[in-house]
Amino acid sequence: MKTLAARSPLVALALCLCLSFAFASRDVEEVGWRTAEGRAEWGKGHSGDGGRPYYFGEESFREWSRTPLGHFKLLERFDDKLLRGSVGDYRVAYLEVAPRAFLQPSHFDADKVLYVKEGEGVLVLLRKGRRESLCLREGDVMVIPAGSILYSANTHRSKWLRVVMLLNYASFEEFFPVGGEGPDSYLSAFSDESRRDELERVFERQSKGEIWQASEEQIQELSRLCSRGGGGSGSKEEEIKPTSLLGQKPRYSNNNGRMHVITGDECRHLRDLDMEVGIANITSGSMMAPRYTTRATTIAVVVEGRGYFEMACPHKSDSGRSERREHGSEEQQMMKSRGYKQVTAQIKEGSVIVLPAGYPATFVAGNDGNLAVVCFGVGSGNDEEVFLAGGNSLLKQLDPPAKAIVFGEQGREAADRVIGAQTESVFLHGPQQQSRGCVSNMWS
């Protein structure tokens, strides 16, 4: 590879891009690592599962609670050493609630960022000595501060309410003031003997569980009291309210897809968490240009459709050629060969992918429908997106002297043609047949 690169820097660039992103139409059945030579290396040096620790499928979730009226499931912790420092304190969760169902009051020891994937509802917060009743709609983003007592209900007659959550947790515990057969009331831990019988009768003997069926009249009353926020007595800085992610002006948009983003500028509570939330909706058969973030680690959750993702992962191999260095003819050192592995997986609704800062990656939508991915950017302060292909590719900013040095005088014009071939930005035409080859797929 070194010899080839020395002969033709342009070929080296093309090969590097090809090896990082083999953009070709395919039916990928596996999830795993792939070396530059094309060999699958299942979980080598990682947790033992293909694609780990960056990809998580349905099997990585566990049920926290389940009833006929709904369920709450939680993704396993990001415990791998490669992720622990950046997102080890975060958990992804799903909540699904049946029509006209009510979730009883509770609080968490974790901040929660919600995205309403489907349906509508009412959410009531008890915090700072007051009650805030808020209407939730599909596409909303909302932050629930840790310790806030909340209860909610699905107000739709027929549709389930489905919510994706990112939790910034301490120990991640849920506390219920009202209990019974399950869950228990935390009030039972206090030893007020004079009122124990009354406390048990009022707070501990309900047997409906965490999710209850509400009557039509109760749902209508809850709905009548809710608003979209803005009517409380607190300052706007402190106000908790839902914000429509899909209602934001798209940051990027063309026929191949669009992206909506809410940052700390639009939501002070996201700023406090050093986060932003976005959704990329990629048109069927299209793709997002290879990109990386400079500071933020992205936790991506697929909320609609199918496709696949690819990421270039730095990899140091000890199997590289060793060289002897003479230091008084006594020392010998091993030289490590640095390369990149391709992390790839088929993805579908419910898949979770972690993209570390600086790691180039792409998402490609399948041919049978759009692919929608909600992206939680953790550590997004002063973050920047860097695109590597398309009309806004940062590689286009290479100046002529640098191109002459890197590619040689003969290869400079060819490099300009390759780098400038794609006129669309961010969302590009997707890969065609595999036989077309990776360079033409990426750039044309």
C-alpha positions in Angstrom: 0.0 0.0 0.0 2.8 2.4 0.8 4.4 1.7 -2.6 1.1 2.3 -4.4 0.5 5.5 -2.5 4.0 6.8 -3.3 3.4 6.2 -7.0 0.0 7.8 -7.2 -1.4 10.0 -4.3 -4.7 10.3 -6.2 -5.1 6.5 -6.2 -4.2 6.5 -2.5 -7.0 9.0 -1.8 -9.5 7.0 -3.8 -8.5 3.8 -2.2 -8.7 5.3 1.3 -12.2 6.5 0.6 -13.2 3.2 -0.9 -11.9 1.2 2.0 -13.6 3.5 4.5 -16.9 3.6 2.7 -17.7 0.7 0.2 -20.8 2.5 -1.1 -22.4 -0.1 -3.3 -25.9 -1.6 -3.5 -26.0 -4.8 -1.6 -28.0 -7.0 0.7 -25.8 -7.0 3.9 -26.8 -9.8 6.1 -23.9 -9.5 8.6 -23.0 -6.9 11.1 -19.3 -6.6 11.8 -15.9 -5.4 11.3 -14.2 -5.5 7.9 -10.6 -4.9 7.3 -9.1 -3.0 4.4 -8.4 -6.3 2.8 -12.1 -7.3 3.0 -11.8 -9.9 5.7 -14.6 -10.0 8.2 -13.3 -10.0 11.7 -16.2 -10.6 14.0 -15.9 -8.6 17.2 -12.1 -9.0 17.2 -10.6 -7.1 20.2 -14.1 -5.9 21.3 -17.0 -7.3 23.1 -17.4 -10.4 21.1 -20.5 -9.3 19.1 -20.2 -8.1 15.5 -20.1 -4.3 15.1 -19.6 -3.7 18.8 -19.2 -1.5 20.6 -20.7 1.0 18.1 -23.9 -0.8 17.0 -26.8 -2.1 19.1 -29.7 -4.1 17.9 -33.0 -5.1 19.5 -31.3 -7.8 21.5 -29.4 -5.1 23.4 -32.6 -3.7 25.1 -34.2 -5.2 28.2 -37.7 -4.7 29.4 -37.9 -2.4 32.4 -41.6 -2.8 32.7 -44.4 -4.3 30.5 -48.2 -4.4 30.8 -50.9 -4.8 28.2 -51.2 -1.0 28.2 -47.6 -0.3 27.4 -44.0 -1.0 28.1 -40.7 0.7 28.8 -37.4 -0.8 27.6 -33.8 0.3 28.3 -30.7 -0.1 26.2 -27.7 -1.6 27.9 -25.0 0.7 29.2 -22.3 2.0 26.9 -19.7 0.2 29.1 -17.0 -0.5 26.5 -13.8 1.4 27.2 -14.0 3.1 23.7 -17.3 4.7 24.6 -17.3 5.0 28.4 -15.5 8.3 28.6 -17.8 10.1 26.1 -21.3 8.5 26.6 -20.9 6.1 29.5 -23.3 8.2 31.5 -26.1 7.9 28.9 -28.9 5.4 28.3 -31.3 5.1 25.4 -34.9 4.1 26.2 -38.2 3.5 24.5 -41.7 4.1 25.9 -44.9 2.9 24.3 -48.3 3.7 25.7 -51.7 2.4 24.5 -54.5 4.7 23.5 -56.2 6.4 26.5 -53.7 5.0 29.0 -52.3 6.9 32.0 -48.7 6.7 33.4 -48.7 7.2 37.2 -46.6 9.9 38.9 -42.9 9.2 39.4 -39.5 10.9 39.2 -36.1 9.8 37.9 -32.6 10.6 39.2 -31.7 11.4 35.5 -32.3 14.2 33.0 -34.4 12.9 30.1 -34.4 14.2 26.5 -37.6 13.0 24.8 -38.4 12.7 21.1 -42.1 11.9 20.3 -41.8 9.4 17.5 -45.5 8.8 17.1 -48.8 9.8 18.6 -49.9 12.6 20.9 -50.4 13.0 24.7 -50.3 15.2 27.7 -47.4 15.4 30.1 -47.7 17.1 33.5 -44.6 18.2 35.4 -44.6 19.1 39.1 -41.5 21.2 39.8 -40.3 24.4 41.5 -43.6 24.5 43.5 -45.9 24.5 40.5 -47.7 22.3 37.9 -47.0 22.5 34.2 -49.4 20.7 31.9 -48.0 20.3 28.4 -49.5 18.9 25.1 -47.1 16.6 23.2 -47.3 16.1 19.5 -45.5 13.9 17.0 -42.0 15.3 16.3 -41.6 17.1 19.6 -38.4 17.4 21.6 -38.5 18.1 25.3 -36.1 18.0 28.3 -37.3 16.7 31.6 -34.9 17.8 34.4 -33.9 15.2 37.0 -36.1 15.0 40.0 -39.2 16.4 38.4 -42.4 14.5 39.3 -44.3 13.7 36.1 -47.3 11.8 34.9 -48.7 11.5 31.4 -51.4 10.1 29.2 -51.9 9.0 25.6 -54.8 11.3 24.5 -55.4 9.6 21.1 -58.3 7.3 20.6 -56.6 4.7 18.5 -52.8 5.5 18.0 -50.1 4.3 20.4 -47.8 7.0 21.9 -44.2 6.1 21.1 -41.3 8.1 22.6 -37.5 7.8 22.2 -35.5 9.0 25.2 -31.9 9.7 26.0 -31.2 9.7 29.7 -28.3 11.3 31.4 -28.4 9.2 34.5 -26.8 8.9 38.0 -27.8 5.4 39.1 -31.0 5.5 37.0 -33.7 4.8 39.4 -37.4 5.6 39.2 -39.3 6.6 42.3 -43.1 6.2 42.8 -45.1 8.0 45.4 -48.1 5.8 44.7 -47.6 2.1 45.0 -49.1 -1.3 45.6 -48.6 -4.7 44.1 -46.0 -3.1 41.7 -44.4 -0.8 42.0 -44.0 -0.1 45.7 -44.5 3.4 47.1 -41.3 5.0 48.4 -43.5 6.4 51.3 -43.5 2.9 52.8 -39.9 3.5 53.8 -40.8 6.1 56.4 -41.7 5.1 59.9 -44.7 7.2 60.8 -46.4 4.6 63.0 -49.3 7.0 63.9 -50.4 7.2 60.2 -49.1 3.9 58.8 -52.6 2.4 58.3 -53.8 5.5 56.4 -50.6 5.7 54.3 -51.0 2.1 53.3 -54.6 2.5 52.5 -54.1 5.6 50.3 -50.7 5.2 48.7 -49.8 1.5 48.8 -52.9 -0.5 48.0 -53.6 0.4 44.5 -53.2 -2.6 42.2 -53.3 -1.1 38.8 -49.5 -1.1 38.2 -47.5 1.6 36.5 -49.8 2.2 33.5 -53.6 2.5 34.1 -56.6 2.7 31.8 -58.2 6.1 32.0 -61.8 6.9 31.2 -62.8 9.1 28.3 -63.9 11.9 30.7 -60.6 11.8 32.5 -58.6 12.0 29.3 -60.7 14.9 28.1 -60.1 16.8 31.3 -56.4 16.2 31.2 -56.3 17.4 27.6 -58.4 20.5 28.4 -55.8 21.7 30.9 -52.7 21.2 28.7 -50.9 23.8 26.6 -47.8 24.2 24.4 -46.1 26.2 27.2 -45.4 29.8 27.6 -48.2 30.5 30.1 -46.3 29.8 33.3 -45.2 32.3 35.9 -41.5 31.4 35.7 -39.0 33.1 33.4 -38.6 32.0 29.8 -35.1 30.7 30.6 -36.5 28.3 33.1 -39.6 27.3 31.2 -40.0 23.7 30.2 -42.0 23.2 27.0 -42.0 20.9 24.0 -40.4 22.2 20.7 -41.3 20.8 17.4 -38.1 19.3 15.8 -39.9 18.8 12.4 -41.2 22.4 12.7 -37.7 23.8 12.6 -36.3 25.2 9.4 -34.2 22.5 7.8 -30.5 22.9 8.3 -30.0 21.0 5.1 -32.5 20.0 2.4 -32.7 18.7 -1.1 -34.4 16.0 -3.0 -32.2 13.3 -1.4 -33.1 14.2 2.2 -33.4 16.9 4.9 -32.2 17.5 8.4 -33.8 19.4 11.2 -31.9 20.4 14.3 -32.6 21.9 17.7 -29.6 23.3 19.5 -28.9 25.0 22.8 -29.8 28.3 21.1 -33.4 27.2 20.7 -33.6 25.3 24.0 -31.8 26.5 27.1 -32.1 23.1 28.8 -30.3 21.4 25.9 -27.6 24.0 26.3 -27.3 23.1 30.0 -26.8 19.5 29.0 -24.3 20.4 26.3 -26.5 18.6 23.7 -28.4 19.1 20.5 -31.0 16.9 18.8 -31.5 16.4 15.1 -33.4 14.2 12.7 -32.1 13.1 9.3 -34.7 11.9 6.9 -33.0 10.3 3.9 -35.0 9.7 0.8 -35.3 6.1 -0.4 -32.1 4.9 -2.2 -30.2 8.1 -1.1 -27.4 8.6 1.4 -25.9 11.1 3.7 -22.5 12.3 2.6 -19.6 10.9 4.6 -19.1 13.2 7.6 -17.7 13.5 11.0 -18.2 15.8 14.0 -15.3 17.7 15.6 -16.4 17.5 19.2 -19.8 15.8 19.7 -20.3 12.1 20.1 -23.5 11.2 18.2 -26.0 8.6 19.6 -28.2 7.8 16.5 -31.5 6.0 16.9 -33.3 4.7 13.8 -37.0 5.7 14.0 -38.2 4.7 10.6 -37.2 2.6 7.6 -34.2 0.4 6.8 -30.8 0.8 5.3 -27.2 0.5 6.5 -24.4 2.6 8.0 -20.7 2.5 7.6 -18.0 4.1 9.7 -14.2 4.2 9.4 -12.7 3.2 12.7 -9.0 3.8 13.4 -7.1 0.6 14.1 -3.5 0.0 15.2 -2.3 -3.5 14.3 0.6 -5.2 15.9 1.0 -7.5 12.9 2.7 -4.8 10.9 6.3 -5.2 9.7 8.9 -4.7 12.4 12.0 -2.8 11.9 15.3 -3.0 13.8 16.6 0.4 15.0 20.2 0.4 16.1 20.9 2.3 19.3 24.4 1.2 20.2 23.4 -2.1 18.4 21.3 -3.2 21.4 17.6 -2.0 21.0 14.8 -3.3 18.9 11.4 -1.7 18.5 8.2 -2.8 16.9 6.6 -0.5 14.4 2.8 -0.5 14.4 1.0 -0.3 11.1 -1.9 2.1 11.3 -5.0 1.4 9.2 -8.8 1.6 9.3 -11.5 -0.9 9.8 -15.0 -0.6 8.3 -17.8 -0.9 10.9 -21.0 -1.7 9.0 -24.4 -3.0 9.8 -27.9 -3.3 8.4 -30.1 -1.0 10.4 -33.8 -0.7 11.0 -36.3 0.9 13.3 -34.9 0.5 16.8 -31.2 0.2 15.9 -28.8 2.4 17.9 -25.4 3.5 16.6 -22.7 5.5 18.4 -20.5 7.7 16.2 -17.5 9.1 18.1 -16.2 12.5 17.4 -13.8 12.5 14.4 -14.9 9.2 13.0 -16.1 9.5 9.4 -19.5 7.8 8.8 -22.5 7.6 6.5 -26.1 6.4 6.5 -27.6 4.9 3.3 -31.4 4.4 2.9 -32.8 1.2 1.5 -34.7 1.2 -1.7 -38.1 0.4 -0.1 -38.7 3.6 1.8 -37.2 6.6 3.6 -34.7 6.2 6.4 -35.2 8.5 9.5 -32.5 8.7 12.2 -32.8 10.8 15.4 -29.3 12.0 16.4 -28.5 13.1 20.0 -25.3 15.1 19.9 -23.5 14.7 23.3 -20.9 17.4 24.0 -22.1 19.6 21.1 -20.7 22.9 22.4 -18.5 24.5 19.7 -19.1 21.4 17.5 -18.8 21.4 13.8 -19.8 19.0 11.1 -17.2 18.2 8.4 -18.4 16.7 5.2 -16.0 14.7 3.0 -18.0 14.4 -0.2 -20.5 16.5 -2.1 -20.8 20.2 -2.9 -19.7 21.3 0.6 -16.8 18.8 1.0 -14.0 20.3 3.0 -11.5 18.6 0.7 -12.4 21.2 -1.9 -10.6 23.8 0.2 -7.2 22.3 -0.6 -5.2 25.0 -2.2 -3.3 24.5 -5.5 0.2 24.2 -3.9 -1.0 21.6 -1.5 -2.7 19.6 -4.3 0.5 19.7 -6.3 2.5 18.3 -3.3 0.0 15.7 -2.4 -1.2 14.5 -5.9 1.7 15.7 -8.1 1.3 18.0 -11.0 -0.2 15.4 -13.3 -2.7 14.2 -10.8 -3.9 17.6 -9.6 -6.5 18.0 -12.3 -7.8 14.5 -11.9 -8.1 15.2 -8.1 -10.1 18.3 -8.8 -12.5 16.3 -11.0 -12.9 13.6 -8.4 -13.4 15.9 -5.5 -15.7 18.3 -7.4 -17.8 15.6 -9.1 -20.8 15.8 -6.7 -22.7 19.0 -6.8 -25.4 18.2 -4.2 -24.5 18.8 -0.6 -25.0 16.6 2.5 -27.7 14.3 1.0 -26.5 12.6 -2.1 -27.6 10.1 -4.7 -27.2 6.7 -3.2 -25.0 3.8 -4.4 -26.0 1.9 -7.5 -24.9 -1.6 -8.5 -21.8 -3.0 -6.8 -20.2 -3.6 -10.1 -19.8 0.1 -10.8 -17.0 0.4 -8.3 -16.6 2.4 -5.1 -15.0 5.6 -6.6 -17.7 6.2 -9.1 -20.4 5.3 -6.5 -19.0 7.8 -4.0 -18.4 10.7 -6.3 -20.9 10.4 -9.2 
